[in-house]
Amino acid sequence: MAQKDKDGLTIRQHQFVSEYLVSRNASQAAIAAGYSAKTAGAIGNQILKRPEVRQKIDAATQDLKRKTGLSAEWVVDQLMVVAGQEDVAQSTKVRALELLAKHLGMLEERVTVKTDGLTAEQRTERVVMLLERARSRVGGD
């Protein structure tokens, strides 16, 4: 079993946290930390669920917010400026409005799952995987 430090994390978990803070993508962070690319999605989600990992990520995120002075209010203000500018590409304005609407809960995400030809067990596995992804996005954002 890998040794843990005072934070309760292994060296690989520290690497995962560092990479996750850059990409905010559990699969990419798992691969960068040395986990198999084949199982990176599942491993990344498992690591994110560990309380000591979550605590480290949350603390680093709060520290970054404090150092940079960024807040949700500032980001919303900036998006509103972009959305209201006349000399900005239409696609940029639409993206800013989309992000604002998401932030305010005005948009709902929909997922379509194709299950043709799958067994009941495979369908269940696919739904569980999608739920885990959704939870990690909500928890990670």
N, C-alpha and C positions, 0 to 999 in steps of 0.2 A: 504494500500500500504506500502511496506517495506521502511524503512528509508535508505537514501543513505548518504555516507560519503563525505568528501571533494573531493575525486576522482570520485564521481558520481556512486559508486558501493554499492550494498547491501552487507550484511554479506555473504549471499549465493554466490554472484558473486565473492567475495574475495576468498571464499573457492574453488570455481570453478577454478579461476585463479591459485591458489596454486597447486591444484591437476593436472591441465592441464600442468603446467610447469614440473611436474614430469613424467607424462605418455605421454603427447602430443596426448591424445586420448579424444575427446570431450565427448563421451558417458561415459567413465569411470570417467571422472572428474565431470560430472553432477551427476552421482550416488553417488560419494564420497561427493559431496556438499549437498546431501540430496534430490535431485530430484528423481522422480519415475523412476525405471528401465525400465518400459514399454515405457516411452516417452523420455528416456535419450538421444537417438540419435538426435531427433528433437530439444529438448531443448538445448542440447549442441551446435548444429549448430547455433541456434538462439542467444545464449549467445556470441558465437565467433564473430558474425556479429556486435555486439554492439561496436561502436567506442571506448568507454571508457574502455571496457574490452580488446579489441585489443591493445589499447595503453598501458595498464598495462602489458600485455603479452610481447609486443615488447620491452618495457623498461626493463623488468626483463631479457629477453633474451639477450639484448645488454649488460646489466650489468654483466651477467654471462660470456659472451664472453670476456668482458674487464678484469674481474677478473682472468679468467683461461688462457687468452692469446690464446684461440682457434680461428682459422679462417678456412674458407673454403680451403684456400691454404694449411694449415697444414694438414687438414684431407685428402685432395687429395694426398699430399706427403706420408702420412702414408699408405694409401691404395695402392699406387704404390709400396712401399717397400714390403708390404705383398704379392701383386700379383707377385712380382719378386723373392721372396724367393724360394729356391729349397727344403728346409726342412719343408715345410708347407703342410698340407693336401690339396689335389686337390680341395675339396669342398670349403675350405677357400679362395683359390686363385680365384676360379670362382666367389664367392660372392664379393670379393674385386673388381674384374673386372666389375661385374654387377653394383656395386655401382658407380664406376668411369664412366661407360657408361651412367648411368642414370643422373649423375651430369652434364655430357657434352651434354645431350639431344640426345644421340645416340640411346636410346631405347624409344619406345612408348608403353604406357600401353593400353591394349585393354580390354573392358568389354563386356561380353555377357549377354544379358538380356532375360530371358525366359518369354514370355508373353502368352503362350498357355492358353486358357480358361479365360483370363482376359478381362474385358470390356474395351472400349476405355478410360474411365475415370480412371480405375485402371492402365492401361498402362501409361497414362500421369502422374499419381501420382508417379509411379515407376521411370520413367525417371527424373522427377523433383527431387526426393530423391537422385538418383545417381549423378545428376549434383551438388546438394548441397554438397554431400560427396566429390566429386572431387574438388570443389572450396575450401572446408575447408582443404583438404590435401595440395593443392597448397598454400593456405594462411598460413597454420600452419607449413609448413616445411621450 
